Amino acid sequence: MNNKKLLHKTTNSFLLFAVLLLLIAAPVFYYICQWLYIYETDEVLLFHKEAFVSESHNNYTQDDIAAWNKYNQNVSIVADMGVTKDSIVGKMLFEPEANEEEPFRILYAPVDINGKRYTYIEKRNLVEMEGMVVSVAAMFLFIIIILLTGIIWISKRLAEKIWKPFYNTLGQIQDFEIDKNNPPNFIPTDIDEFDRLNKSLERLIEKNTAIYKNQREFVENAAHELQTPLALFQTKIDTLLQLDLTREQSELVGSLNKDVSRLNRLNKNLLLLSKIDNEIYLEQETIIVNEYIEKHLDFFIEQAQAKNLTISTNFNSILSIKGNKAMAEVLLNNLFLNAIRHNIKNGIIEIVTKNNSLKFINTGAEIPLIEQTIFNRFSKLNPSSQGNGLGLAIIKKICDISHWNIRYSFENNRHTFEVTF
Amino acid sequence: MKILIIEDEREISQSIKDYFKTNGIQCETAENYNLALSKIGSYDYDCILLDLMLPDGDGFEILKELKSKNKTEGVIIISAKENLETRLEGFNLGADDYLTKPFHLAELLVRMQALIRRKNFKGSNSIIFNEIVVDIFSKTVTVNDTKLDLTKKELDLLLFLIGNENKVLSKSAIAEHLSGDMADMLDNHDFIYAHIKNLKKKLTQAGGGDYIKTIYGLGYKWENE
């Protein structure tokens, strides 16, 4: 959807109204002015005729009429043309002074002079009307335009002022992140609605932050509390191992031991996640990614041996990043082990550095993972796999707090995780 | 050898005690801060295992107490707290090692042995098991005076096995020992099989005894034939 700004929306309505008003009002105004002028002209014509009749020219002789006609340019008395009542018509007539045709109003009226019927003709030029109507219309337009721009400008300024607290609130809400410790600080406002909005938001944020903190602490505390029973579990199994066990018992204890290892790992990863949440690791230093990978390559090759994986590195650039060392190492280890864990027998892993990005490309299941959910906690493609579903969540979290970007893609049956630093 | 276990979970201290007993280590326990202080005041130990969270006091205070009394016992902190700050503070106050709960008893044992070796260092520093001699300092292993060519991991493994003589070691305990910080992320411990196989081969080829026994379904055991 094409979103408009609130202020533009009101201004746009005003503008639309103004344009419509001008478009409709201008011709209407013009025609009304014209009609009024013509009406007035006709009145004047009839008035002149009334005056002519009442000033008793009844005794005019034939000669008088000829003289009248001679000296009066606009009024002429002619022999009866068969006109029975006053009639006024508009006509274009040639005006010798201007040397062109101009609009006229002409009155034809029957008059009786010396008992004889004549026709009274009077014409009036409408040229001056044209000029007047145009200038009146122009003035009218000018005033309307000034009025409208004034209204728009004032309403815009006013709206800007009125909506200022709203935009302030909006900006702060936009920057707000529940996992960062930056509660918004709304500016006080004397507009009731905005004040209510701010207060409601404050309450909402406060409540949610409390819930969020509570939940985070719960995970952390639960993981911490689990460590002692887990320690008991582990030491007892270690003790149990030393007893003289039958084959059957050995198998049971062996699998119990595997379970407790898995529990330990899960718990450690949960602790790590909540630790990242609390951002305990803040110290920043420079880490050379290539060096770290090369240094620990033997360890990973060893881990990959069971699947007979081929690991190759393709370092196009020396990747020197700024960040927390412990976190960066956890990230790299997790990426590497992830590529091993989800690989297939005789698969490959390729590690590529280019510019400021690091890619882990590996073979694996021949279907793409679902990008939206892979980074969620406990989202596992294969529920029976030994992974605990936290590896990618940890990777994502570390990238988030370090402001790095992680992307997953699937191409030619190869899974790629790319971190851009 | 006598050690003091300062730990409020009796079952954990009891497990440690049982596990260490067969290695000739005499364990005393203290479940709380005050008892620990009085024991430290009255006796000397070869090593102290210290839990930081005690019901009536802070484990760090015990470290300070040891320092103020000029006691030279080696201290291994065993704690559920796992973060850099506590670790560093522990080392600053004179602790020698730090082990996060949960841990393998085998791991605790070799760490303690290493610590005592360091503390009691008198000229030579070698571990002798029949015909096998491991020089900790130069990191060399000889079998009947023939030098073995071991990788770092194999040497590590050998020390872990000898240190836990006659004990069944689970694969996970060995894997976690060998992979150090990375251990928390590993979900497959089969890689140790290759190391065990290689070490076994190198030892027997040099004329050493076949001390590494495979315990079905569980792991391995270093056993004098």
Interface residues (C-beta under 8 A of the other chain):
Chain A: H224 Q227 T228 L230 A231 L232 F233 Q234 T235 K236 I237 D238 T239 L241 Q242 L245 R247 S250 E251 V253 G254 S255 N257 K258 V260 S261 R262 N264 R265 K268 N269 L271 L272 K275 I280 Y281 F299 E302 Q303 Q305 A306 A326 N333 N334 L337 R341 Q386 G387 N388 G391
Chain B: E9 E11 I12 S15 I16 D18 Y19 T22 A80 E82 N83 L84 E85 K101 P102 F103 H104 L105 A106 K167 V168 L169 S170 S172 A173 S179 M182 D184 M185 L186 D187 N188 H189 D190 F191 A194 I215 Y216 G217 L218 G219
